[in-house]
Amino acid sequence: MAKKQANADTLITTIISGIEDVKGKDIIILDLREIDNTVCDYFIICEGTSNTQVNAIVGAIGKKVSKELKDKPWHVEGEDNAEWVLMDYVNVVVHVFQKHIREYYDIESLWGDAKTTIIESKF
């Protein structure tokens, strides 16, 4: 179990670094482990300012995780319109939104029981 958590921590750190590399905004981590019947352990949520930046964030995450951890997402969805892209790393699911789509779906509120960690912006 400790190894699984260490792997999740390393994956989360790498994903956040990829987001920050291309100036993704408003990064939060939702810890879902204490909530019954969840599909994963963590959500990482962030936003970009345009389709181009959303795609850049997704690309940066994919490249960084591949290079540093030799891992790739099990599934990626939403790249065509790049308003909400979901990257599924099984235990960690990344949601990359455009601001208006994030506000509309407000998944942070849907998972209001989750422990929330706000990542302070470096820029």
N, C-alpha and C positions, 0 to 999 in steps of 0.2 A: 504494500500500500504506500509506503514512504517513497518508493521508487516512482510509482505512478504520479504522486504529487510533485516530486522533483522534476519529472518530465513535463508535467503541466506548467509548472512555474517557469521552466526554461522556454517552453513554447510561447507562453504569454509574454515573457520579456522580449523574445525575438519578434513577435508580432507587433508589439508596441513600438519597438525600435524601427521596424519597417514603416509603420504609420508615421512616425515622427520624421523619418528621412524625407518624406514628401509633404511635410507640413499638414498632415491630417489634424482635424480640430476636435475638441470636446470629447476626448477619449475617456470612456468609463469601462470598468470591469464589473460584471454582475456575477457573484458567486452563487450558483444555484444548488450547491451540494446539500444544503439543509432543507430543500424543498422537495416534497414527494413527487414522483412520477415525471421528472424532467428528462429531456432528451440528451442533455449533456451536463457537464460540470460548471462550465463558464460561458458567458457571453462577453465578447469584447465589442463595444459599440463606438463608432467614430463617424465623422462626417467630412466630406469634401465640398468645395464650393461650386463644382461643375462636373459634368460627365467626364471630362478629361481628367480632373483631379481624382475622382472616384476610381477611374480605371488605373491611374498612376498609383494610388494607394494599394489597390488590389495587386498590381504587378510588383510593387516593392515588397509587400508581405510575402507573396509567393516566392520571389527570388531570394529574399533573406532567409526564409525558413528552409528552402531547398539547399542553399549554400551552407548555412551554418548547422542545420539539424538533419540534413539529408531526408527531409520529409516533404510531402505534398498533400494538399487538401484531398479529402475523400470525394468531395463534391463542391462545385462552384456554381452559383445560380445568379442570374440577373445582369450578366456582363453586357448583354446586347443594348439595353437602354441606360445602364449605369446610373440608375437613380437609387437603387437599393441592391447591393451585391452581397450575397451571403457566401462565406467561405467556411466549409465544414471540415474541421480537423478532428472529428469524432467527439472528443471530450471538451474541445474548445471550438465555439462557433463565433465567427467574426461577422459583424454586420457593418457594412460601409454604406452610409447614406448620403444623399444630398439633404441639405438642411430642411427644406419644406416637406420632404417625404418622412424624414425622422420625426418632425413635429406632428405630422398627420397620424402616423402609426403609434407613436409614443410607447414603444415597447418597454422602456424603462418603468413606466407606470403599470403596465401589464404584469411585470415581474417585480412589483413593489415589495414583496417579501424577501427578495434577494439582498444579500450583503453587497453594498455598492462601494466601489473604490474609484475615486476621480483621479485621473492622471493629470498632474499639473503640466501645462504647456511649457515647452522649452524655448518658445519664440513669442 
